[in-house]
């Protein structure tokens, strides 16, 4: 069977990605052990909108598309050695390191969901921050719209059956008048 030139190019590209993944992981692990790298939990950032009840998979499904859109490169862990290195990194925490040329590089390890390491430069990080802000604004707008629709559906009196406390004919507790009182006439 004769090999096509494109096959050797694919193998060379794959080999280069594997070497790059190993170099980045090794560098990050060494920096973390030496105390020179920083990682910040995504959940501590109010712009990301991650609630404490979200699972790591839900966090990954929300964050990873934004990272890819922003220009972060996804480097899959394809060998057992790479997978074990990936598992030593803080999972789902955005971190950074400064390389030997003084350039800041950003990374996020996801050993559980995609089994990959996301790696990006300052421009990718800046785009990611803008995407996070845009997504949070859109989420807030959706919640406000939902609240308005809910209020319009039931009017100023709230949902049928009453809410909490006395109101115009809807409430709870003994009283005279409509169901359950509500006009302040209590016996």
Secondary structure, DSSP 8 states (H G I E B T S, - for coil): ----HHHHHHHHHHHHHHHHHHHHHHHHHHHHHHT--EEEEGGG-TTT---TTS-HHHHHHHHHHHHHHHT-EEEE--SHHHHHHHHHS-BTEEEEEE-TTS-EEEEEEETTTT-EEEEE-HHHHHHHHHHHHHHHHHHHHHHHHHHHHHHHHHGGG-STT--SS--SS---SS-SSSTT--SS---
